[in-house]
Amino acid sequence: MLIAKVVGTTVSTIKDEKIIGQKLLIVRQTDENGEPFGKPYVAVDTVNAGVGDLVLTASGSSARQTTITKDRPVDAVIMAMIDSLEVDGKVTFRKG
């Protein structure tokens, strides 16, 4: 699992029939303080996340293990929204 921040949305009118109706969001991996780094990537949203949310993502074959993404052509999925992060006893992020 990776910590990521939702940074945008994706609209695709023509796509594989197995992902029709799925919300596609653009995310970037973050560090333990919620600071984004690296390249953005697209993930199927299974938890109704939105821009600005800090989320947990899975990729590869693990991305196809949720009820919504099982046996679908996806490589990344958002499967949880983060309420808070605590590192070494210090809260580094709290959803506000």
Phi and psi in degrees as GROMACS dihedral restraints (atoms count N, CA, C in turn):
[ dihedral_restraints ]
;  ai    aj    ak    al  type     phi  dphi    fc
    3     4     5     6     1  -122.6    20    10
    4     5     6     7     1   146.3    20    10
    6     7     8     9     1   -85.0    20    10
    7     8     9    10     1   132.3    20    10
    9    10    11    12     1  -143.8    20    10
   10    11    12    13     1   158.8    20    10
   12    13    14    15     1  -113.3    20    10
   13    14    15    16     1   134.6    20    10
   15    16    17    18     1   -75.6    20    10
   16    17    18    19     1   120.8    20    10
   18    19    20    21     1  -114.2    20    10
   19    20    21    22     1    -6.5    20    10
   21    22    23    24     1  -177.5    20    10
   22    23    24    25     1  -176.5    20    10
   24    25    26    27     1  -124.0    20    10
   25    26    27    28     1   161.6    20    10
   27    28    29    30     1  -128.1    20    10
   28    29    30    31     1   133.6    20    10
   30    31    32    33     1  -116.5    20    10
   31    32    33    34     1   128.2    20    10
   33    34    35    36     1  -138.7    20    10
   34    35    36    37     1   111.0    20    10
   36    37    38    39     1   -83.0    20    10
   37    38    39    40     1   -24.8    20    10
   39    40    41    42     1  -115.6    20    10
   40    41    42    43     1   117.0    20    10
   42    43    44    45     1  -156.4    20    10
   43    44    45    46     1   170.1    20    10
   45    46    47    48     1   -57.0    20    10
   46    47    48    49     1   139.7    20    10
   48    49    50    51     1   -60.8    20    10
   49    50    51    52     1   -23.4    20    10
   51    52    53    54     1   -74.7    20    10
   52    53    54    55     1   -13.2    20    10
   54    55    56    57     1  -116.8    20    10
   55    56    57    58     1    10.7    20    10
   57    58    59    60     1   -62.1    20    10
   58    59    60    61     1   133.9    20    10
   60    61    62    63     1    88.6    20    10
   61    62    63    64     1    -5.0    20    10
   63    64    65    66     1   -89.0    20    10
   64    65    66    67     1   136.6    20    10
   66    67    68    69     1   -81.1    20    10
   67    68    69    70     1   128.2    20    10
   69    70    71    72     1  -111.2    20    10
   70    71    72    73     1   122.6    20    10
   72    73    74    75     1  -118.1    20    10
   73    74    75    76     1   150.6    20    10
   75    76    77    78     1   -94.6    20    10
   76    77    78    79     1   127.2    20    10
   78    79    80    81     1  -128.3    20    10
   79    80    81    82     1   157.2    20    10
   81    82    83    84     1  -130.0    20    10
   82    83    84    85     1   136.4    20    10
   84    85    86    87     1   -59.9    20    10
   85    86    87    88     1   148.2    20    10
   87    88    89    90     1  -125.7    20    10
   88    89    90    91     1   164.9    20    10
   90    91    92    93     1   -85.2    20    10
   91    92    93    94     1  -173.5    20    10
   93    94    95    96     1   -69.2    20    10
   94    95    96    97     1    -8.8    20    10
   96    97    98    99     1  -100.0    20    10
   97    98    99   100     1     2.4    20    10
   99   100   101   102     1    83.9    20    10
  100   101   102   103     1    14.0    20    10
  102   103   104   105     1   -89.3    20    10
  103   104   105   106     1   121.2    20    10
  105   106   107   108     1   -66.5    20    10
  106   107   108   109     1   149.0    20    10
  108   109   110   111     1  -153.6    20    10
  109   110   111   112     1   166.5    20    10
  111   112   113   114     1    78.3    20    10
  112   113   114   115     1  -177.9    20    10
  114   115   116   117     1   -79.3    20    10
  115   116   117   118     1   144.4    20    10
  117   118   119   120     1   -71.6    20    10
  118   119   120   121     1   153.6    20    10
  120   121   122   123     1  -144.0    20    10
  121   122   123   124     1   163.3    20    10
  123   124   125   126     1   -98.9    20    10
  124   125   126   127     1   136.8    20    10
  126   127   128   129     1  -134.4    20    10
  127   128   129   130     1   144.6    20    10
  129   130   131   132     1   -74.4    20    10
  130   131   132   133     1   130.7    20    10
  132   133   134   135     1   -91.8    20    10
  133   134   135   136     1   120.6    20    10
  135   136   137   138     1  -108.4    20    10
  136   137   138   139     1     0.3    20    10
  138   139   140   141     1  -127.3    20    10
  139   140   141   142     1    13.4    20    10
  141   142   143   144     1    62.2    20    10
  142   143   144   145     1    43.9    20    10
  144   145   146   147     1   -74.5    20    10
  145   146   147   148     1   168.0    20    10
  147   148   149   150     1  -144.0    20    10
  148   149   150   151     1   171.6    20    10
  150   151   152   153     1   -55.7    20    10
  151   152   153   154     1   132.3    20    10
  153   154   155   156     1    97.2    20    10
  154   155   156   157     1   -17.7    20    10
  156   157   158   159     1   -72.4    20    10
  157   158   159   160     1   145.0    20    10
  159   160   161   162     1   -95.0    20    10
  160   161   162   163     1   129.5    20    10
  162   163   164   165     1  -135.4    20    10
  163   164   165   166     1   167.6    20    10
  165   166   167   168     1  -105.2    20    10
  166   167   168   169     1   134.4    20    10
  168   169   170   171     1  -123.7    20    10
  169   170   171   172     1   157.6    20    10
  171   172   173   174     1  -128.6    20    10
  172   173   174   175     1   153.0    20    10
  174   175   176   177     1  -135.3    20    10
  175   176   177   178     1   172.4    20    10
  177   178   179   180     1    67.5    20    10
  178   179   180   181     1  -147.3    20    10
  180   181   182   183     1   -62.8    20    10
  181   182   183   184     1   -26.3    20    10
  183   184   185   186     1   -64.3    20    10
  184   185   186   187     1   -27.5    20    10
  186   187   188   189     1   -67.9    20    10
  187   188   189   190     1   -17.4    20    10
  189   190   191   192     1  -100.5    20    10
  190   191   192   193     1    23.3    20    10
  192   193   194   195     1  -103.8    20    10
  193   194   195   196     1    -5.8    20    10
  195   196   197   198     1   -81.6    20    10
  196   197   198   199     1   163.6    20    10
  198   199   200   201     1   -59.0    20    10
  199   200   201   202     1   -40.9    20    10
  201   202   203   204     1   -74.2    20    10
  202   203   204   205     1   -32.6    20    10
  204   205   206   207     1  -103.6    20    10
  205   206   207   208     1    -0.4    20    10
  207   208   209   210     1   -56.8    20    10
  208   209   210   211     1   128.9    20    10
  210   211   212   213     1    60.1    20    10
  211   212   213   214     1    29.8    20    10
  213   214   215   216     1  -116.6    20    10
  214   215   216   217     1   154.5    20    10
  216   217   218   219     1   -79.6    20    10
  217   218   219   220     1    71.2    20    10
  219   220   221   222     1  -123.6    20    10
  220   221   222   223     1   149.3    20    10
  222   223   224   225     1  -116.1    20    10
  223   224   225   226     1   -11.1    20    10
  225   226   227   228     1  -147.6    20    10
  226   227   228   229     1   143.5    20    10
  228   229   230   231     1  -140.1    20    10
  229   230   231   232     1   143.8    20    10
  231   232   233   234     1   -94.7    20    10
  232   233   234   235     1   118.1    20    10
  234   235   236   237     1  -120.6    20    10
  235   236   237   238     1     2.3    20    10
  237   238   239   240     1  -161.2    20    10
  238   239   240   241     1   147.6    20    10
  240   241   242   243     1  -103.5    20    10
  241   242   243   244     1   136.9    20    10
  243   244   245   246     1   -89.9    20    10
  244   245   246   247     1   129.2    20    10
  246   247   248   249     1   -88.7    20    10
  247   248   249   250     1   -38.5    20    10
  249   250   251   252     1  -158.5    20    10
  250   251   252   253     1   157.1    20    10
  252   253   254   255     1  -123.7    20    10
  253   254   255   256     1   135.1    20    10
  255   256   257   258     1  -127.3    20    10
  256   257   258   259     1   123.7    20    10
  258   259   260   261     1  -125.5    20    10
  259   260   261   262     1   125.6    20    10
  261   262   263   264     1    51.6    20    10
  262   263   264   265     1    40.7    20    10
  264   265   266   267     1    79.7    20    10
  265   266   267   268     1     1.5    20    10
  267   268   269   270     1  -115.3    20    10
  268   269   270   271     1   130.6    20    10
  270   271   272   273     1   -74.4    20    10
  271   272   273   274     1   118.2    20    10
  273   274   275   276     1  -101.1    20    10
  274   275   276   277     1   -14.0    20    10
  276   277   278   279     1  -153.6    20    10
  277   278   279   280     1   137.9    20    10
  279   280   281   282     1  -142.2    20    10
  280   281   282   283     1   126.4    20    10
  282   283   284   285     1   -62.6    20    10
  283   284   285   286     1   127.6    20    10
